[in-house]
Amino acid sequence: MLKNSSVITFSANDLAAYIGVDRQTIYRMRASGRLPTGFLIGKRIRRWSLPELINHSDELKTAFMLLAQLDIQAANDNDPG
């Protein structure tokens, strides 16, 4: 998982570990529409943002909402204002 300028992104390996499936399953889920397309950061390096995952489906919203809430809490804890 990579946090860059306040947006958490996931690699296929990150998603596989978080969801508890094989990395190939992540690509099959993307191909079948169960995961969003994501975005490429190189010729073959794909990432998914946390907001993109949450907004894609109710299934993913449920799976990633706790992580999003923890991220919001961490951001609030670091806010000096």
N, CA, C and O of each residue as an XYZ file, in Angstrom:
324
protein
N       0.861     -1.166      0.000
C       0.000      0.000      0.000
C       0.903      1.223      0.000
O       1.876      1.280      0.752
N       0.586      2.193     -0.836
C       1.368      3.405     -0.967
C       0.472      4.597     -0.695
O      -0.630      4.700     -1.233
N       0.962      5.498      0.148
C       0.218      6.713      0.422
C       1.019      7.858     -0.167
O       2.101      8.187      0.319
N       0.481      8.462     -1.215
C       1.172      9.539     -1.903
C       0.242     10.730     -1.978
O      -0.839     10.640     -2.560
N       0.651     11.844     -1.394
C      -0.141     13.069     -1.350
C      -1.571     12.802     -0.910
O      -2.527     13.231     -1.555
N      -1.698     12.094      0.186
C      -2.949     11.819      0.891
C      -3.916     10.872      0.173
O      -5.064     10.743      0.597
N      -3.486     10.215     -0.892
C      -4.330      9.210     -1.542
C      -3.648      7.853     -1.387
O      -2.510      7.660     -1.815
N      -4.358      6.927     -0.772
C      -3.815      5.575     -0.614
C      -4.045      4.813     -1.908
O      -5.151      4.803     -2.449
N      -2.990      4.174     -2.398
C      -3.114      3.345     -3.598
C      -2.645      1.932     -3.280
O      -1.837      1.717     -2.378
N      -3.165      0.984     -4.033
C      -2.862     -0.425     -3.844
C      -2.313     -1.025     -5.126
O      -2.787     -0.711     -6.218
N      -1.315     -1.887     -4.992
C      -0.862     -2.710     -6.111
C      -1.725     -3.975     -6.123
O      -2.528     -4.193     -5.216
N      -1.558     -4.793     -7.139
C      -2.283     -6.061     -7.195
C      -1.909     -6.937     -6.002
O      -2.768     -7.609     -5.431
N      -0.636     -6.931     -5.627
C      -0.197     -7.704     -4.460
C      -0.837     -7.185     -3.179
O      -1.255     -7.968     -2.326
N      -0.913     -5.856     -3.044
C      -1.550     -5.259     -1.866
C      -3.007     -5.684     -1.765
O      -3.469     -6.099     -0.702
N      -3.733     -5.579     -2.887
C      -5.144     -5.955     -2.895
C      -5.320     -7.436     -2.579
O      -6.209     -7.816     -1.817
N      -4.467     -8.265     -3.169
C      -4.560     -9.699     -2.926
C      -4.377    -10.001     -1.439
O      -5.117    -10.805     -0.872
N      -3.404     -9.367     -0.816
C      -3.154     -9.594      0.606
C      -4.309     -9.069      1.458
O      -4.722     -9.722      2.417
N      -4.824     -7.903      1.113
C      -5.899     -7.299      1.902
C      -7.195     -8.101      1.806
O      -7.883     -8.305      2.806
N      -7.519     -8.553      0.599
C      -8.754     -9.295      0.373
C      -8.590    -10.768      0.747
O      -9.564    -11.437      1.093
N      -7.351    -11.272      0.677
C      -7.094    -12.668      1.011
C      -7.253    -13.617     -0.161
O      -7.742    -14.736     -0.010
N      -6.830    -13.149     -1.342
C      -6.893    -13.988     -2.541
C      -5.534    -13.969     -3.225
O      -4.638    -13.226     -2.823
N      -5.388    -14.779     -4.248
C      -4.176    -14.818     -5.057
C      -4.111    -13.586     -5.959
O      -5.148    -13.030     -6.320
N      -2.918    -13.161     -6.320
C      -2.755    -11.994     -7.193
C      -3.458    -12.175     -8.535
O      -4.030    -11.222     -9.064
N      -3.422    -13.388     -9.090
C      -4.114    -13.639    -10.366
C      -5.612    -13.415    -10.224
O      -6.273    -12.990    -11.171
N      -6.145    -13.699     -9.048
C      -7.566    -13.482     -8.802
C      -7.901    -12.001     -8.910
O      -8.981    -11.640     -9.377
N      -6.984    -11.147     -8.484
C      -7.188     -9.696     -8.607
C      -7.360     -9.331    -10.076
O      -8.255     -8.555    -10.411
N      -6.527     -9.869    -10.954
C      -6.641     -9.562    -12.381
C      -7.924    -10.141    -12.980
O      -8.544     -9.526    -13.847
N      -8.314    -11.324    -12.513
C      -9.590    -11.897    -12.982
C     -10.770    -11.045    -12.500
O     -11.728    -10.833    -13.242
N     -10.698    -10.562    -11.266
C     -11.763     -9.710    -10.732
C     -11.858     -8.410    -11.533
O     -12.956     -7.915    -11.789
N     -10.714     -7.863    -11.927
C     -10.715     -6.643    -12.752
C     -11.327     -6.922    -14.110
O     -12.134     -6.135    -14.606
N     -10.944     -8.045    -14.716
C     -11.459     -8.395    -16.040
C     -12.971     -8.650    -16.027
O     -13.660     -8.364    -17.006
N     -13.480     -9.189    -14.917
C     -14.908     -9.486    -14.837
C     -15.737     -8.296    -14.354
O     -16.966     -8.358    -14.344
N     -15.068     -7.216    -13.954
C     -15.789     -6.035    -13.502
C     -16.000     -5.948    -12.002
O     -16.584     -4.977    -11.520
N     -15.539     -6.940    -11.253
C     -15.680     -6.893     -9.792
C     -14.732     -5.890     -9.160
O     -14.964     -5.436     -8.040
N     -13.666     -5.543     -9.866
C     -12.750     -4.481     -9.450
C     -12.749     -3.408    -10.526
O     -12.971     -3.703    -11.700
N     -12.500     -2.154    -10.130
C     -12.387     -1.110    -11.147
C     -11.128     -1.308    -11.986
O     -10.265     -2.119    -11.650
N     -11.038     -0.569    -13.059
C      -9.901     -0.688    -13.969
C      -8.591     -0.292    -13.318
O      -7.552     -0.887    -13.604
N      -8.627      0.706    -12.446
C      -7.389      1.207    -11.861
C      -6.681      2.111    -12.854
O      -7.274      2.560    -13.836
N      -5.426      2.370    -12.593
C      -4.656      3.217    -13.503
C      -3.238      2.685    -13.607
O      -2.725      2.051    -12.685
N      -2.620      2.952    -14.737
C      -1.252      2.493    -14.983
C      -0.267      3.577    -14.561
O      -0.472      4.761    -14.829
N       0.812      3.150    -13.891
C       1.881      4.086    -13.555
C       3.156      3.731    -14.311
O       4.221      4.290    -14.046
N       3.043      2.824    -15.230
C       4.123      2.380    -16.094
C       3.492      1.534    -17.187
O       2.267      1.473    -17.292
N       4.298      0.891    -17.987
C       3.749      0.057    -19.057
C       2.860     -1.054    -18.523
O       1.826     -1.362    -19.115
N       3.260     -1.660    -17.403
C       2.513     -2.806    -16.879
C       2.261     -2.717    -15.383
O       1.865     -3.709    -14.770
N       2.476     -1.576    -14.792
C       2.307     -1.420    -13.345
C       0.982     -0.725    -13.077
O       0.807      0.452    -13.395
N       0.057     -1.465    -12.491
C      -1.297     -0.958    -12.245
C      -1.486     -0.689    -10.759
O      -0.983     -1.424     -9.909
N      -2.219      0.373    -10.463
C      -2.576      0.729     -9.091
C      -4.059      1.051     -9.027
O      -4.679      1.417    -10.026
N      -4.615      0.905     -7.824
C      -6.005      1.257     -7.545
C      -6.006      2.218     -6.369
O      -5.317      1.982     -5.377
N      -6.770      3.294     -6.465
C      -6.870      4.228     -5.352
C      -7.977      3.782     -4.412
O      -8.940      3.141     -4.832
N      -7.833      4.124     -3.139
C      -8.848      3.762     -2.158
C     -10.209      4.349     -2.516
O     -11.202      3.624     -2.453
N     -10.308      5.637     -2.890
C     -11.625      6.156     -3.278
C     -12.236      5.420     -4.473
O     -13.445      5.190     -4.511
N     -11.409      5.056     -5.438
C     -11.896      4.321     -6.613
C     -12.469      2.963     -6.199
O     -13.515      2.549     -6.699
N     -11.791      2.281     -5.300
C     -12.258      0.977     -4.830
C     -13.569      1.116     -4.061
O     -14.497      0.335     -4.268
N     -13.646      2.094     -3.189
C     -14.847      2.298     -2.371
C     -16.044      2.667     -3.237
O     -17.158      2.212     -2.980
N     -15.826      3.474     -4.244
C     -16.930      3.936     -5.089
C     -17.346      2.939     -6.161
O     -18.359      3.144     -6.830
N     -16.586      1.868     -6.335
C     -16.871      0.926     -7.421
C     -18.103      0.059     -7.154
O     -18.928     -0.135     -8.047
N     -18.232     -0.456     -5.942
C     -19.359     -1.346     -5.647
C     -19.602     -1.406     -4.144
O     -18.733     -1.056     -3.345
N     -20.786     -1.850     -3.779
C     -21.105     -2.009     -2.357
C     -20.200     -3.056     -1.707
O     -19.822     -2.922     -0.544
N     -19.858     -4.095     -2.464
C     -18.976     -5.142     -1.953
C     -17.618     -4.554     -1.553
O     -17.101     -4.846     -0.475
N     -17.048     -3.724     -2.430
C     -15.749     -3.124     -2.127
C     -15.880     -2.032     -1.068
O     -14.986     -1.853     -0.241
N     -16.991     -1.307     -1.095
C     -17.220     -0.275     -0.077
C     -17.174     -0.899      1.310
O     -16.544     -0.362      2.221
N     -17.841     -2.032      1.463
C     -17.849     -2.731      2.748
C     -16.446     -3.196      3.120
O     -16.034     -3.069      4.273
N     -15.714     -3.733      2.153
C     -14.382     -4.278      2.413
C     -13.365     -3.198      2.784
O     -12.467     -3.447      3.590
N     -13.497     -2.004      2.205
C     -12.470     -0.980      2.389
C     -12.895      0.200      3.258
O     -12.081      1.088      3.513
N     -14.138      0.237      3.718
C     -14.611      1.391      4.484
C     -13.843      1.565      5.791
O     -13.518      2.693      6.163
N     -13.549      0.486      6.489
C     -12.801      0.596      7.739
C     -11.437      1.218      7.486
O     -10.997      2.079      8.248
N     -10.772      0.794      6.435
C      -9.467      1.360      6.098
C      -9.592      2.846      5.790
O      -8.738      3.635      6.195
N     -10.640      3.232      5.082
C     -10.857      4.648      4.773
C     -11.093      5.445      6.042
O     -10.584      6.558      6.177
N     -11.859      4.893      6.973
C     -12.119      5.588      8.230
C     -10.843      5.743      9.045
O     -10.625      6.782      9.668
N      -9.999      4.717      9.044
C      -8.724      4.814      9.747
C      -7.836      5.873      9.121
O      -7.141      6.600      9.831
N      -7.852      5.968      7.796
C      -7.055      6.963      7.088
C      -7.545      8.373      7.410
O      -6.736      9.277      7.616
N      -8.857      8.566      7.454
C      -9.415      9.878      7.793
C      -9.037     10.249      9.219
O      -8.662     11.390      9.491
N      -9.134      9.285     10.130
C      -8.768      9.539     11.523
C      -7.293      9.922     11.647
O      -6.944     10.847     12.381
N      -6.441      9.211     10.932
C      -5.001      9.513     10.963
C      -4.737     10.909     10.421
O      -3.899     11.635     10.956
N      -5.441     11.289      9.370
C      -5.272     12.635      8.805
C      -5.721     13.688      9.803
O      -5.080     14.730      9.938
N      -6.812     13.428     10.500
C      -7.283     14.371     11.513
C      -6.321     14.463     12.685
O      -6.127     15.542     13.244
N      -5.719     13.349     13.060
C      -4.768     13.348     14.165
C      -3.521     14.159     13.827
O      -2.884     14.728     14.714
N      -3.172     14.211     12.535
C      -1.989     14.951     12.107
C      -2.275     16.396     11.744
O      -1.351     17.139     11.414
N      -3.530     16.812     11.795
C      -3.923     18.177     11.436
C      -3.600     19.116     12.587
O      -4.151     18.972     13.678
N      -2.700     20.088     12.353
C      -2.308     20.978     13.442
C      -3.416     21.978     13.818
O      -3.352     22.590     14.884
N      -4.425     22.148     12.956
C      -5.455     23.158     13.201
C      -6.537     22.670     13.997
O      -7.477     23.412     14.282
